[in-house]
């Protein structure tokens, strides 16, 4: 006879209905699919759009702050940069102030791709914003920022 511990099914339902992690993951996956589909004609995924937009700065940023903004480690950032580099949209260069570090910048072609994708992102965002009750979009952003 085994000494198995039984968790009531009512607990499973309670976790399903109240787990913030589950609901945020589900929402993140749904939004990622929506933006991936929308941005596909521009040749980008939602992650690539966010990465490229994070590089749209007056001065090329180092990898560390970009990785921190995107909530990823530098190894993951390096992997995400590779296809963008191969397409000629992003340039990775040595940091003249720290030869071990790298600076990231959009190429002219990368800026053009990002400029074509921006109206798609804007219209997709407007459609999502329109599905949420009045005033809740700003509150949702504030609440998500408080968690990150």
C-alpha positions as CSV (number, residue, x, y, z in Angstrom):
1,X,0.0,0.0,0.0
2,X,1.4,3.4,-1.0
3,X,1.4,6.5,1.2
4,X,0.3,8.8,-1.5
5,X,-0.7,12.3,-0.6
6,X,-4.0,13.4,-2.1
7,X,-4.6,17.0,-3.0
8,X,-8.3,17.8,-3.5
9,X,-9.4,18.6,-7.0
10,X,-11.0,21.8,-5.5
11,X,-7.4,22.9,-4.7
12,X,-6.5,22.4,-8.4
13,X,-9.4,24.5,-9.5
14,X,-8.5,27.2,-6.9
15,X,-4.9,27.4,-8.2
16,X,-6.1,27.4,-11.8
17,X,-8.4,30.3,-11.0
18,X,-6.1,32.4,-8.8
19,X,-2.5,31.7,-9.8
20,X,-1.0,35.0,-11.1
21,X,2.0,33.2,-12.6
22,X,-0.3,31.0,-14.7
23,X,-2.5,33.9,-15.9
24,X,0.5,36.1,-16.8
25,X,2.1,33.2,-18.7
26,X,-1.1,32.5,-20.6
27,X,-1.6,36.2,-21.4
28,X,2.1,36.5,-22.4
29,X,1.8,33.6,-24.8
30,X,-1.4,34.8,-26.3
31,X,0.1,38.3,-26.8
32,X,3.3,36.9,-28.2
33,X,1.3,34.8,-30.8
34,X,-0.8,37.8,-31.7
35,X,2.2,40.1,-32.2
36,X,4.2,37.4,-34.0
37,X,1.3,37.0,-36.5
38,X,0.9,40.7,-36.9
39,X,4.7,41.4,-37.4
40,X,5.3,38.4,-39.7
41,X,4.8,40.5,-42.9
42,X,7.6,42.8,-41.7
43,X,9.8,39.8,-41.3
44,X,10.0,40.1,-37.5
45,X,8.9,38.2,-34.4
46,X,7.6,40.2,-31.4
47,X,10.9,39.4,-29.6
48,X,12.9,40.7,-32.5
49,X,10.8,43.9,-32.7
50,X,11.3,44.5,-28.9
51,X,15.1,43.8,-29.2
52,X,15.5,46.1,-32.2
53,X,13.4,48.9,-30.6
54,X,15.6,48.6,-27.5
55,X,18.5,49.5,-29.8
56,X,16.8,52.6,-31.2
57,X,18.8,55.0,-29.1
58,X,21.0,58.1,-29.7
59,X,24.1,56.1,-28.8
60,X,24.8,52.4,-29.2
61,X,24.1,50.7,-25.8
62,X,26.2,48.0,-24.2
63,X,24.8,44.5,-24.0
64,X,24.2,44.6,-20.3
65,X,21.5,47.3,-20.2
66,X,19.8,45.9,-23.2
67,X,19.7,42.4,-21.6
68,X,18.3,43.9,-18.4
69,X,15.6,45.9,-20.2
70,X,14.5,42.7,-22.0
71,X,14.8,40.6,-18.8
72,X,17.2,38.1,-20.4
73,X,20.8,37.1,-19.7
74,X,23.6,38.1,-22.0
75,X,23.9,34.6,-23.4
76,X,20.3,34.6,-24.5
77,X,20.7,38.1,-25.9
78,X,23.7,37.0,-27.9
79,X,21.6,34.2,-29.4
80,X,18.7,36.5,-30.2
81,X,21.1,38.9,-31.9
82,X,22.6,36.3,-34.3
83,X,19.7,36.1,-36.8
84,X,19.4,39.9,-36.8
85,X,23.1,40.2,-37.5
86,X,22.9,37.7,-40.3
87,X,20.1,39.7,-41.9
88,X,22.3,42.8,-41.7
89,X,19.8,44.6,-39.3
90,X,22.0,44.8,-36.2
91,X,25.7,45.5,-35.8
92,X,27.7,44.3,-32.7
93,X,30.9,46.2,-32.3
94,X,33.7,46.4,-29.7
95,X,33.2,49.0,-27.0
96,X,36.1,51.4,-27.2
97,X,35.9,52.1,-23.5
98,X,35.9,48.4,-22.5
99,X,37.4,46.1,-25.1
100,X,35.8,43.1,-23.4
101,X,32.3,44.7,-23.9
102,X,30.2,45.0,-26.9
103,X,28.0,47.9,-28.2
104,X,24.8,47.2,-30.2
105,X,23.3,49.3,-33.0
106,X,20.8,49.1,-35.7
107,X,22.0,49.3,-39.3
108,X,20.4,51.6,-41.8
109,X,18.5,48.5,-43.1
110,X,17.5,47.5,-39.6
111,X,16.1,51.0,-39.0
112,X,14.1,50.7,-42.2
113,X,12.7,47.3,-41.1
114,X,11.8,48.7,-37.7
115,X,10.1,51.8,-39.3
116,X,8.0,49.4,-41.4
117,X,7.1,47.3,-38.4
118,X,6.2,50.2,-36.1
119,X,2.7,51.0,-37.7
120,X,1.9,47.3,-37.4
121,X,2.8,47.3,-33.7
122,X,0.8,50.5,-33.2
123,X,-2.3,49.2,-34.8
124,X,-2.0,45.8,-33.0
125,X,-1.6,47.6,-29.7
126,X,-4.7,49.8,-30.5
127,X,-6.7,46.7,-31.2
128,X,-5.7,45.1,-27.9
129,X,-6.2,48.4,-26.0
130,X,-9.7,48.5,-27.5
131,X,-10.6,45.1,-26.0
132,X,-9.8,46.2,-22.5
133,X,-12.2,48.3,-20.3
134,X,-11.6,52.0,-20.3
135,X,-8.7,53.1,-18.1
136,X,-7.5,49.5,-17.5
137,X,-4.7,49.6,-20.0
138,X,-2.6,52.1,-18.1
139,X,-3.4,50.3,-14.8
140,X,-2.4,46.9,-16.3
141,X,0.9,48.4,-17.5
142,X,1.6,49.9,-14.0
143,X,0.7,46.6,-12.3
144,X,3.0,44.5,-14.6
145,X,5.8,47.0,-14.2
146,X,5.4,46.7,-10.4
147,X,6.0,42.9,-10.7
148,X,9.1,43.2,-12.9
